[in-house]
Amino acid sequence: MERVRPHLNRRRVLQGAALAAVPYVLLPERPAGAHVPGPDQPSAEWRPAGRSAYTAVAPGTVRPIDRVIIHMTQTAYRKTLFLFEAGRKKVSAHYVVRSSDGHISQCVRESDIAWHAGNWEENERSIGIEHEGWVDEPSYYTDVMYEASAKLTAAICARRGIPMDRAHIIGHHEVPGSDHTDPGPHWDWARYIRLVNAA
């Protein structure tokens, strides 16, 4: 049986245009006090991880954070975001930095616990930053990525009162019990800490 298509007449077109022109101020607002998620870092894009990939902390709970942990994704930027958003792998980081242009996405709020260190105590006390790339491919360690990441780390340290030194900004490989090697032998720690302190 053939379906009859609705005929578009002038009246229907004008009604549609009138609805499209309704100003947003006339639409219902969010309830007062409703939480609107967004990045802690103003320069970041909000790309939330799936709820099965991090631990939400009750609002108002103070979580002492005293370090930043630096990672390499070992995959592409978009795939990292997909894995965090899907939540099936049960991993996440607070931030992901793209290699090509230093673009930053925030996936977990700083007040919540990302599952990035492979060590619960370290997860509880840290902010995790993933960087796009592979530990054995130095082409991913771009100037723009270093600079964007260093500004992000400096801002986190300022917000949290974390000293900007190697005792408090560490690699994933330095987490107790870790079997990871990231951020790898090509990561320039001296340069990175200098950029963090200059930001």
Secondary structure as GFF3:
##gff-version 3
##sequence-region A 1 199
A	DSSP	alpha_helix	10	20	.	.	.	ID=ss1
A	DSSP	three_ten_helix	24	26	.	.	.	ID=ss2
A	DSSP	beta_strand	45	46	.	.	.	ID=ss3
A	DSSP	three_ten_helix	51	53	.	.	.	ID=ss4
A	DSSP	beta_strand	54	55	.	.	.	ID=ss5
A	DSSP	beta_strand	67	72	.	.	.	ID=ss6
A	DSSP	alpha_helix	77	86	.	.	.	ID=ss7
A	DSSP	beta_strand	95	97	.	.	.	ID=ss8
A	DSSP	beta_strand	104	106	.	.	.	ID=ss9
A	DSSP	beta_strand	113	114	.	.	.	ID=ss10
A	DSSP	alpha_helix	120	125	.	.	.	ID=ss11
A	DSSP	beta_strand	126	131	.	.	.	ID=ss12
A	DSSP	three_ten_helix	138	140	.	.	.	ID=ss13
A	DSSP	alpha_helix	143	160	.	.	.	ID=ss14
A	DSSP	beta_strand	169	171	.	.	.	ID=ss15
A	DSSP	three_ten_helix	172	174	.	.	.	ID=ss16
A	DSSP	alpha_helix	189	198	.	.	.	ID=ss17
###
